[in-house]
Amino acid sequence: MVTWRWHGRAANIALVLVVGLVAFVGLVVQSRGIDTAAEWAALLAVLAASGALHFRRAHPVTVGVVALAAVGAYGALLHRPGPIMLVFVVALYTVVDEGHLTVAIGLGLASVVAFAVADGNNRTADGGNGATLLHAGWLVAVIAGVTRNRRAYLAEAQARVLAAEQSKEEEARRRATDERLRIARELHDVLGHHLSLINVQASAALHRPDPTRSEQALIAIKQTSKETLRELRTALGILRQEGEAPTAPAPGLNRLDELVTTAGRSGLEIRTELADIRPLPPEVDLAAYRIVQEALTNVARHAGATAAVVRVRPDHDEVVVEVEDDGTGAPGPAGNGIHGMGERARALGGSLTTGPGPDGGFRVRARLPLRPGPAPAGAPS
């Protein structure tokens, strides 16, 4: 769609032609033809002033002075005002619209004087100064109307600028908050899982003085701490190189066996049931891995369970991730781990449900869309 702009070149040329044509026709009608030298000189004044309107936006004050001089010359040549005043009104409008209010007032007063002189030369004995007063009122209306419109336009433009700045600041604050939450969630998942396992294994070594079991616990602690450092370096590398290729790939379900092996060192028996699924988008793959990781951490720390099962299966346009244990401990209030899992799922447009399993224990189920979308309205990011 073509947008018509009054300040465009074509519109400006059209305005010059229309105003010049009206002034020319008015001169011909008023003089009943162009015969005398004065009338030809008045025609030149009309053409010069009309042509000057083409430059009214670039040089508004100069064009206003030229139009005023043409009006004065027209009145002096023909001893009466004429339709050339339309040229001056357009020029005066531009002067006001460009913000030169003081100049516009001066030009308006000067035009009133010139109009009065020309009208006086053509006035009959019974005539009055009604035409001059009408002209003055017309110019006052032009100046006042354009000034009011300009102030309203400037106020609206300023309000839009302030609104845009506030919107940018709010967006920047929102992005900063989301980034802090993302970093906190990532570090919580990386550190919380491994440190919890180290804590469980250390407790087992302290409460079981059997040298063989203590040695196994220390070996498990060593392997878990090594894995902790590796994942921490990977996570920090991803966070530091936002927008660039990370130095190491983010973990996904392809590392589920490593995760199960690490969690199993605490004495938990873990079984996996993986259905054939197509390759997941990176953000979905990472979210699924972190949800399984956090769920197994909670099982090791709080559930008092001896066994757990991890299920991953496709369901239409979603992938379903479940972690179910046989624990007997009643779940407490939701902590950062469950909140973090819910945030990960909702950030992709999915959902997370937690609660008792059908055969006892505790179950975590996440539904993640294979085509991640925005979080639903009102949901935490």
N, C-alpha and C positions, 0 to 999 in steps of 0.2 A: 504494500500500500504506500502510495506516494504521500508524503506529509507536506502540506502547503505551509511555507514559512514566509511571513510578511517581510522578514529581513533578507530573504533570498534575492538573488540577482534578477531572476525573471519577474518576481513580484515588484521589485523596485522599478524596473524599466516600464512595467505596465502602469504603475502609479504615475510615473513621470509623463507618459504619453496621455493618460486620461486627464490629468490636471492641466497639462499644456493644451490639450484639445478644448477643454471647457473654457479656459482663459482666452484662447484664440477665437472660438465661436462667440464668446461673450463680447470680445472687442469688435468683431465684425458686426454683430447685431446692434451693439451700442452706438457705433459710429456710422451704421448703415453703409458699410463698405470702407475700404482703405484707399483713400485718394490723396490726402494731404501728406506733407513731409512729417508733420507731428504724429499722424496716425501710423506711418511707417516706422517712425522711431519708437512709438509705443509698442508696436508689434515686436521690434527687436528686444525691448525690455521684457515683454512676455516670454519670448523664446529663451532669452538668457536666464531669466529667473527659473523657468520650468526645467531647463537643462541642468541648472545648478542643483536641483533636487536629487539628481542621480548620486551626488556625493554627500548627501545630507547625513548619513550615518558616520562616515569617516570624518567629516568636518562640519559638525552641526552648527557651530557658532558662525563660521565663515558663510555658510549657506544662508543662515538667518539674516546676516548683515546684507548679503547680496539681494535677498528677496525684499528686504526693507528698502534698499536703495531703488530697486525696480518699482516698488509701489510709489515711492516719492517721485521718481521720474515720470511714471505714468500719470500721476495726478498733475504734475507741473506741465506736461505736454498737452493733455486733453482737458485740464481744468475741471476734472470730476473723477471721483473714485470709480473703480471698475472691477470686473471679475478677476483681475490679477490678485485680488486679496485672497483668493483661494490658495494661490501659490504660497503666499506669506503664511497663511494659517497652517499649511502642511509643514513649512519650515519651522514655524514656532512650536508646533506640536513635537517635532523631533528634538528641538533644543531642550524642551522641558523633559521629554522622555529620556534623554541622555544625562539628565541630572544638573543642567545649567539653569537653575531656577532664577537666579538673580539676573542673568543675561536675558532670559526670556521676559522678565518683567520690564526690563529696560527697553527691549525691542517692542514689546506691546505698547508701552507708553508713547514711544516714538511713532509707532504706526497710527495711534489714535490722533496724534498731532498732525501727521501728514494727511490722514483721512479728513480731519476737520478743515484743514486748509483747502484741500481739493473740493470738499463738499461746500465750503463757504464760497468759492469762486463760482459754483454752479447754482447757488441758492437764489430763489426768487424773493421778492420783497415780503411775501406772506409765508415764506418757508421758516422752519425752525431747525433746531439742532437734533431732531429725533434720530436721524440716520447715524450721526456721530455717536450718540449715546447707545444706540443699538449695536454699533460696531464695537464700542468699548465693552459692553456687556458680553458680547460674543467672545472676545478675547479673554476676558476674565473667566468665563465658563471653561474655555479651552485650557487655560493655565491651571485653574483649580482642579478640573476633572482629571487631567493627566497627572498632576502632582499627587492627588489622592490615590489614583490607580498605581502609580509608581511606588508609593510608600507601602501600599498593600502588597504589591508584588515583592518588594524587598523584604518585608516582614515575613511573608510566606517562604521566600527562599532561605532566609536565615533560620526559620523554624525547621525547614527540611534539612539544612546542614547540621543543626543541633541534634535532630532526631537520628540522622545518619551516624553522627559521631557517637551518640549514646548506644546505638545499635552495635556499632563496631566494638565499643568497650565491653558491652554485655557479651557479645560473641567471643571476644578475647578471654574474658573471665570464665565463660562456660568451657571454652577449649582448655584453658589452664586447669580448671577443676577436673575435667574428664581425663586429662593427661596425668594429673596427680593420682587419681583413682586407679587408672590403668597401671601405673608404675607400682603403686602400693599393692594392687591385686597380684601382679606378676611376682613381685618379691615375696609376698606372703605365701603364694603357692610353692615357689621354689624353696624358700627357707623353711617354711612351716612343715612341709612334708618330711624332708630329710632330717631336720632337727628333732622332730617328734619321734622318728624311727631310732635315731641315736639315743634319745632319752629312754625309749622302751628297752633297747638293747643294753644300755648301761645299767638300768634298774634290774634287768634279768641277771647280769653278771654279778651285781652286788648281792642279790638275794639267793643266788645259787653258787655256793662256794666250790662246786665241782670244777677243778682246773680245766677239764676238757670243755665244759660248757662256757666257762669264762673265756677261754681262748677263742671259741667260736664267736662269742659276743664281741670280743675285741676285733676279730677279723671283720665281722659284719660292720662294726663302727668305722673301721678304716675304709672299707669299700663304700659305705654310705657317705662318709665325709668327702671322699674323693669324687663321688658322683655329685655331691652338693656343690663343690667348687666348680666342677665342669658345667653344671646347669646354671650356676650363678654367673659364670663368665659369659655363657651364651645369652642369658637374659640381659645382662648389662650391655653386651655388644649390640643386641637388637635395639635397646632403648637409646643408646648413644648414637646409633647410625640410622635414626628415623628418616625415611625417605630414600635411603641408600641400600645397597645390597649388604645384608649382614655377613659377618665373618663366618658364622656357623648357622645352619638351618634351624628354625624353631622346631621344638619337639612336636611330634604328632603321634597318631595311633601306630605308626610303624615302629615306635619304640615302646609299645605296650608291654612286650615281653621283659624288657629291662626294668620297667616300672614294677611289674609283678614280682620279678626276682628280688628287687630291692626291698619291696614291702614284705615279701615272704621271709626275709632274714629275721624278722621279729617273732617268728614262730607261727605266723598266720598262714593257713592253707588257702591258696587262691586259685580258683578255676576260671578260665576264660571261655566264653562262647561267642565266637565272632562269625557273623554271616558275611557272605561275599557282598561287598559294597564297592561302588565305583570310587575313584580317587576323590577325596574331599577338598573343597577350597581351603587354602592355608589357614584362614582365620577360624573356620569350622573345625579343622583338624586339631589346631592348637587348643581350642576351647574344649573339645572332647577329651583330649589328653589331660588337661588341667582339672577337669571335673572328675575324671577317674582318679587322678592323683590325690585330690583333696578328699574325695570320698574314702579312699583307702587309708588316708591319714587319720580321718575321724574314726574309722573302724579300729585301727591299731591303738588309738589313744583312749577312746571313750566307750566302745561297744562291749568290751569284754567278750569278744567273739573268738572262735577258733577257726572259722572258715568263712570265706566270702566268694562271691561269684561276680564276674564282670561280663556283661552282655552288651554287644554292639550289633545292631541290625538296622537295615533300611526300612522305612515305612513311607511309601509313596515319595513325596518330595522332601522327606525329613530323614534324619538319622537319629535313632533312639539309643541312648547310652544309659545303662542301668548298672548299679552296684548294690548288691544285696548281701547282708551278712546274717549269721545265726546268733548274734549277740542277745543277751538277756537284760542288759542294762537299759533302763528307761532313758530316752533321749532328753537332754536338758534344753534350755532355751537356745534358739538359733544364734550361733556366733558368727565371727568374721568368715569362717570357712563356708558355711551354707549361704551367707549373704553374697560372698564372692562368686560362688558357683551360679547363684541366681542372676547376678549381674552379668556374668559372661553369657549365659543363655539369652537373657533379654536383650543384650546389646546386639545380638544377631537376629533378633525377631523371634526367638524361640521361647521355651518355658522350662521351668524346673519344679518338680514336686518331690517332697520328702515326707516320710512317715513310716509307720510299721509295715512290714511286709506281710503277705498273705499267710505265711507259715511262721510268723514271729520274726524277731530280729528287726532290722532297719533297712529301708530301701531308699535309694536316691535314683530318680529317673529324670533325665534331661531329653528334651526334644529339640533338635537343632535343624533349621532349614538348610537344605543343600544350596539354596540361593539366598545368602544372608540378606536381610532387609533391615530397615530402621526399626528401632525399638518402638513398641506401641505407645500411644500418648499416655502420659502420666507415669510411665515406668521409669525406674532409675536407669541411667545410661550405664 
